[in-house]
Amino acid sequence: MVQEGVDYAGLVNRVHRPDIYREVAQEMSIDAPQDNMKKEKLFDGVEFDPARPEEYARAFAVHSMV
């Protein structure tokens, strides 16, 4: 069960690492977007907005968050 007071922004900042992506893209001579916080549809088909991570967590049909 997810406890109250989850630091969703903190979790996003540890997982969503565009700096690493840009570093690797530069090494491979690939242009990388400069926007860090764009919305994306992830592998699960749910839209993820890094500015609103709690909405993503609540979008799943099965969860323990009320």
N, C-alpha and C positions, 0 to 999 in steps of 0.2 A: 504494500500500500504506500502511496506517495504521501509524505507528511506535508503539512502546511508549511509555507515559507520557503518553498524550493526556489533557489536562485537560478532561474531560467537564463537570465542574461549572462551570468557567470559560466553556466554550462555551455552556452553558445560560444562564448569567447574562447573556451578551451578546445572546442571541437571544430568550429567554423574558422579555419585558418587560411585566409586568402594570401597571407604573406608567404606561406610555404608553397602554395600553388604558383604564385608569381615567380618565386625563386627558381622553381623547377622549369616553369615555362621559359624563363629567360635563358637558362642553361640549354634548353632545347630550341632556342630561337623562335619561340611561339609568342605571338602577341597575347597578352592577358588583359582582361577588362580591369579598369581602375576602380569600378564600383564595388565596395565591400559588402553592401547590404541589399542586394537585389533579391526579389522573390524568385523562388525556383520550385518546380514540381520535382519532388524527389522520387526515388525508386519505388516508393509505396503508393505513388499517385496522389499524394496529399501535398498541397502547396505549403512551402515553408518560407516564412518571412522572418529573417533574422532579427528584425526589430520587434517582432511579436511572437516569441518562441512558445509562450504558454498556449496560444491558440492552436499551434501545431500539436502540442501534447494532448490537448483536449479534443482534437479532431478524430481520434481513433474511437471506433465503436466499443472496444473493450479497454477499460482502464479503471483504476480505483480512485480517480479524482472526482470529487463531488462538487 
